[in-house]
Amino acid sequence: MTNRAKDNEVIAFHRAADGTLNQTGRYSTGGSGIGVDFDTQGGLTLHSNHRFLYACNPGSDNVTVFAVDGSKLTRIQRVYAGDQPLSITLSGNLAYVLDGSVAGNGITGFTVGDDGKLTPIPDSFRSLSSDIAVPGEVQFSPDGRSIVVTGKVGSILDVFKVRADGRLSEAVQNKSAGRRPFSEAFRKDGRLLVVESGLPFEHNAGVSSYDLDTDVGLSVITASAKNGQTDGCWIVITNDQTHAFTANFASGTISSYLLRDNGRVELLNGAAAFSGITSQPTDLAFSTGSKYLYNLLRGTGGVAAFRVKADGSLDRLGVFGVGQGLPRANGASGLAAY
């Protein structure tokens, strides 16, 4: 997603059988970006059925819904989503949007229709536990019973319980095991992985794992497994649940981790891929089945593609879309794939 302040656009690609990409279109969200990095994960999110795509427009305070047909998008709705929407998560017929403005630091709920459209849930807004959390992502747990929001300032993780009517409990604050938790990814067994930027210290990025109890909160399994990189911010987990990958903004790298059955996380390769020190790697997304990994390069203005091998190593396929619509070093944010 371009995240341009005047006209936010989604840039669409078709994936070939070998994992390489070919740009196929540009689709206006009808809303506005902010022209600088979202500083979040989940600003562009696919429905689990791959029929709908949800794009956050923080500059115009709304979310755009697209119908998806291959790499073709059709805009079907634009709905008010609170003050500076930056991340969206879906579970069943519910969606929650993270509002990142200090004036409206919290999450807002919607029901999701069979047609993909969002309907606001009255009285669903819940404040985060800190007014200055500078949140990084909102995510439902796999069972849909909880929501977790990362907070970079103060190094906190807010846990909300999802009630039967779709509204949430108040936030329960948990202390992060690492410094400046940025984004998160749930394993299928309900365990949570959180990547920490580690800033302001260099070479301090890491990944922590947690058990989640809806009534109690989070308990640490692995406390910040360091990768020797700087400013780790985005994380994804392979479909077979054996590996996780993080993008490290300041180092220009992707780190790989091994996931154990007991929930522990172990560093595999701190620099499994290097796209250049000025590439500014941000969002990550897998193809269906995790055969290919894609990484938005904000500094380059393109998308890097990798083949994921069984041992967790990455084969580079190239960088695609440079000079074809994505801004270079100017705020591109959000990536989704299937």
N, C-alpha and C positions, 0 to 999 in steps of 0.2 A: 504494500500500500504506500502511496506517495507521501501522504500526510502533508500535502501542500496546504497553505493557509487559505488560498483563494478557492481552490477546487480540489478536494481530496479525491483521489482515484485509486481503483484497484487495477493493477496490471496483471493480465492473465497469460498463462503459459500452457502449452500442450507438452506433455511428457512423452518422448519416444520410448520404444521398447528397451533401449539401452540406457535410459535414465536421463539423457540429455534433454534440454528444454528449447522450445521455440515459442517466442512471444506471439500471441494470437489476438490480443485486444486490450483496450483501455476503457474502463467503465467508471464514470463519475458516480460518486456516492450521493451527490446532491447536497453534501455538507462540507464542512471546513475542517482541515487539520490544524496543526499549530506550528508547522514549519521547523520544529526542533523535535528531537527524539521523544517518543512517548515515555521512555524510561519505565516501561512495563512489558509484561508478556500477556498475550491474549487479546490484543487490540483488533485482530482479524481472526474470526473463529468459525469453523465449519460445524454445522449440525452433524451428529453422528451418522445420519442417513445420507450425508453428502448432497442433499437436495437444496440446502439453504446455507447462505454465507452471511455472517454478521460483522459489520464494519463500524468501528467507533469513530466518531467525528468530534474530537474534544474541542475544536474551535467553534462549533455551532451547537454543542450540547445535545447531540442526538446520535442514534444508532441507525444505520441503514441496513435493510434486509434485502438480499438478492436471492432470486431463484437460480439454481445452478444446473446447467446442462452441459456436461463435459467441461470445456474451458470457456463456455459462453455464459454470461451473467445477464439477468434481467432484474432491474430494480423494482421491488414490489412494495416497499414501505420505508419511511423515515420517521422515527418516533423519538420524542423528547426522552432523554435518559439521565437527567440530572446535570450537575455542574462539573463539566470536563470529564466525560466518560472516557476511560482509558483501557478497560479490559472487560471481557464478557465471558461468562461460563454458563453452560447448559446442562440440565439433567432432567430427563423425562419431559414433562410439560412445563418446566420451570426454567427461567433464566435470571441471572443476577449480574448487574453491571456495576463496576467499580468506578466511583466518582473521585477523581484525584485532587480537586481543588481544595485548598485550605478552608474555603468558605462552605464547602459541602463534602467533607472528607468522609465517605461512607459507601454503602452499597444499596442499590435499588432493585426491586424485584418485578418480574413480568411472568405472565403465563405465555406459553408458546402454542399457537394453534396448529392444526394439521396442515395449514397452508404456510406455516413458517412465521407468520406475523406475530408481533409482540403486543400484549395487552398489559398495561400497568396494573400492578396489584396495589390497591389502596393501602395506605399506612404501612408500606413495606420498607421504607428507608430506615437503615440502621447505621448509626455513627460508628466509626472505628474507635478503638479504646484510647487513641491519641489524636489530637487535632493536627499534629505535625508529623504524622507517621510517614509521609511520602510513600504511599503504598506502591507495591510492585505487581501484584496480581491477585485476582479472585478466582477460587476454584472450588467446585463441588467435590466431595468425596465420592468414590465409585458407587456407594450405596445410596447417594443422594440425601443422606441424613444430616450432613454437616457441610459447612463452608469454611474455608480457611483463606485469610487475607494476609499477605506479607507486608511488613512495615520496615522500611529501610532505616529511617531515623528512630533511634531507640532500640533497634534490633529486636523487633517483636513479631509475634504471629498471633493474629486474632482468630478465635474459633467461634463460630455461630452454629447453633442447633436449628435445623429446619423443622418447623412445626407442620402439622397436618394440613393447615390452610395455606401453606406456602410462605407464610411470614417466618421471621427468624427471631431467635432469642437475642438478648443483648450480647455484645462481644465479651468473650473471656480471653484475657490477655495471657499469652505464654511467652517466655523469654526464649529467644533464638539461641541455638548452640553455637552459631557463628556470627561474625560481624556483618551487618547490613544485608539481611536476607532479601533477595531480589525476587526470584520467581520460584515456582514449585511444580511438581508433577507427582501424581498419585500412581502407585503401583496398583495392579488389579486386585491384590490382596488387601488393599486399604492402607498400606503403609505409605508415608509421605516422604518425598525427597525435596529438599530445599537447597538452592544454590545461593551462596553468599558472595558478594562482591569483595569483601574484605577491606574495602577502602576505609581510610585513606592510605593504608599500608600497601606497598607493592608486593607482588608474589604471594598474596594472602588469600586468594580465592579458594573456596572449598564447597563441599556438598555434605549436608547432614541428612540423616534419616530418622524418622519418628514413627512410633505407634500412635494412633488416634483413637481415643475413647470419647464418644459423643458427649458423655456426661462429665468426664473429668478433664479432658484436654489432651495435650501432647506429652509423650514421654520419649526421651532421646534414646536412639539405638546406636547410631554413629554420630559423633560430634565433630563436624567440620573436617572431613577428609580433604586435606589441602592438595592442590594440583600444581603449585609453583607458578601460577599465572596471576595476572592482574585484572581485576574488575570482571569477575564471572557473573553473568547476569541472566542467561537463558538456559533452559534445561528441557530435555525430552527423554523418554524411555522407549526402548524397542518393544515391539509387539510381543515378543517371546519373553520379555521381562528379565533378560540377562544382562543388558547393558544400558547405561545412561550416557548422554553426551551433553556437555555444557559449552556455551560460547563465551569467550573471554574478550571483552570489548577492547581493552587497552593493549592486550598482547597480540591481537589478531589471530587467535588460535581457537581450536576446538579441543576440549579435553574429553577423554573416555574413562568410564568407570565400570567396574564389574559389580553386579548386584547378586548378593547371596540370598539363599532361601530363608535365612533367619532375619533378614531385613538389613543386614550390614552392607555398607558401601565401601569398596576398595578402589583406589586409583589404579587405572590401567596404563594410561599414557597422558601426561600433562599437556603434550602438544601432539595430539593424534593428527591434527591438520593445522597448517599455517597458511593464511591467505594474504599475508603482508601486514606490516606493522601499522599501516594507515588504512587498512581495509574496514576497520570498525565492524566486526561481525556482531549481529544482533539476533533476530528471531531464528528459530530452528523448526523444521517440520519434516516428518517422514512421509514417504509414499505409503499406500496401504500395504501392510505386511512388513514395513520397515526395510525394504530392500535398498531404497535410496534415501539419503539424507540431504536436505536442502537448507542453506544458510543465507539469510539476507545480509548483504555486505553494504552497510550504510555508506562507508567511506568510498567504496568503489562504484556504487550505484548499480549493483547487479545481484544475481543469485548464484551462489556456488553450489555445485552438485557433487555428491560423493556416492560411491557404491559401498554399502555396509557389508563387511565380511563377517563370517561366523565367529571369528576370534575378537571382534570388536574393532578391528583396524578399518581404516577408510581409504578407498581408492578415489583420487580426485578425477572428476569427469570434465571439469571446466567451470567457467563463470559465464553466465548467460544474461542477456538483456541490457548490457551496458550501453548507454547512449540511446535507449529506446523508450524512455519515459520515467524510469526511476530517477529521482534526484540524486546527485552525487554529493556526499558529505553535507546533506541538508535535510536530515530528519526522517528519511524513509523508515516506516515502522509497521510491523504486522506482516505475518506470513502464514499461509495455510496451504495444505496439500493433501491429496488422497490418491 
